[in-house]
Amino acid sequence: MSPQKVAEILTPFRRRLLRTLLRVALVVSIPALVAGVYASIQGHSLFLVVVDIGAYLALVVAYRLPRRRYVAAAHITVATVLLMALTFLFLLGTEGATAVWLTTATLLAAILLERWETVGVFLVSVLALVVATVLLYNDRLPWNIAMYGWISVTTSFLGVAAFSAVAVRYLAERLAQSVINEQILNQEIHHRVRNNLQMMESLLSIEASAGVEAETRETLYLMMDRISAVAHSFDNLRSGSAGLNVYTAGLLDGLSVAQQQRGRPPVSITTSTIPETIGLDDAVPLAIALAELLSHCNVPHAQLAVFAETIDNSVQFTLRDRSNHPLHTASITPIQREIIAALASQFDGTVNLPDPEQSADAVTITVPIAQPITTTGA
């Protein structure tokens, strides 16, 4: 698998992980920052005070960057940890948990950055350790540690850092491969489902055009509308971290196109601040219910329109005639009304469908939703 493909797949996971790490680090490091600044002031080391405060502010900047600037936030985070490690290495030596900081920098690079960037961070750490070893050997560093002890610490860091980086990269690539396999499987399943639905719709269309009676033809068209509604749900399917979702606007447009394909008047679609997607389990019964209503109300010379808007914690789909004529709901049989009500119960919604003897200016379907994250309007 190419590094570009791995990065493309892992970026959403890395983005969420980085946000979590930064959030935890900014909270947990407050006591450490206060203690470090106090110790540095007591030791008359103004440089360490600047380093501690600057590192914390850098993490704040990384956390505040927009999600689309993930790469910049990741680079700032890794660079901050690496600079802290190098500072502690040459100023505090073995007393500053240098090996832990250097290992953390390499591990963060392996998790958040690409392979060549991880190698670069590791090589910078190795170069710093080599320079420190040379200075220690020439008595240029006032560390209270024997040379063999320092070499033991250095080699331990190299082993742990290399092992951690390789393990993380291996797991990341396996994760990316599993995501690709899942995407391919889902695409194949959806493709086969869509083809089977298309075949069923085609068979009904052939039967409807075989010179059958008008009542039978309308029944076949009604069945075709139901199958087409399910098919449009899969046409607008999106797979993501929140599960399988259907694009709301695309689903409504598909239902409108299906009406014209049946030789009926066009149906206009108007949306206002509705969720970009609806869960597949809710979208399928919703699409069938809307198709059922459109099939009966979209009579010749009708000018139907579907208005979709978010009200409180629900999405309301209102079907009305743009010419303010009453809807043709009298043709909806009792069994079809039960079907529509049963479909609405599947997504815990309601249908405002008047009795057959009453005229209706509008029919409303209400779909309860969780707090919408992304909305769209037209």
Secondary structure, 3 states (H helix, E strand, C coil): CCHHHHHHHHHHHHHHHHHHHHHHHHHHHHHHHHHHHHHHHHCCCHHHHHHHHHHHHHHHHHHHCCHHHHHHHHHHHHHHHHHHHHHHHHHCHHHHCHHHHHHHHHHHHHHHCCHHHHHHHHHHHHHHHHHHHHHHHCCCCCCCCCHHHHHHHHHHHHHHHHHHHHHHHHHHHHHHHHHHHHHHHHHHHHHHHHHHHHHHHHHHHHHHCCCCCHHHHHHHHHHHHHHHHHHHHHHCEEEECCEEEEEHHHHHHHHHHHHHHCCCCCCEEEEECEECEEEHHHHHHHHHHHHHHHHHHCCCCCCEEEEEEEECCEEEEEEEECCCCCECCCCCCHHHHHHHHHHHHHCCCEEECCCCCCCECEEEEEEECCCCCCEECC
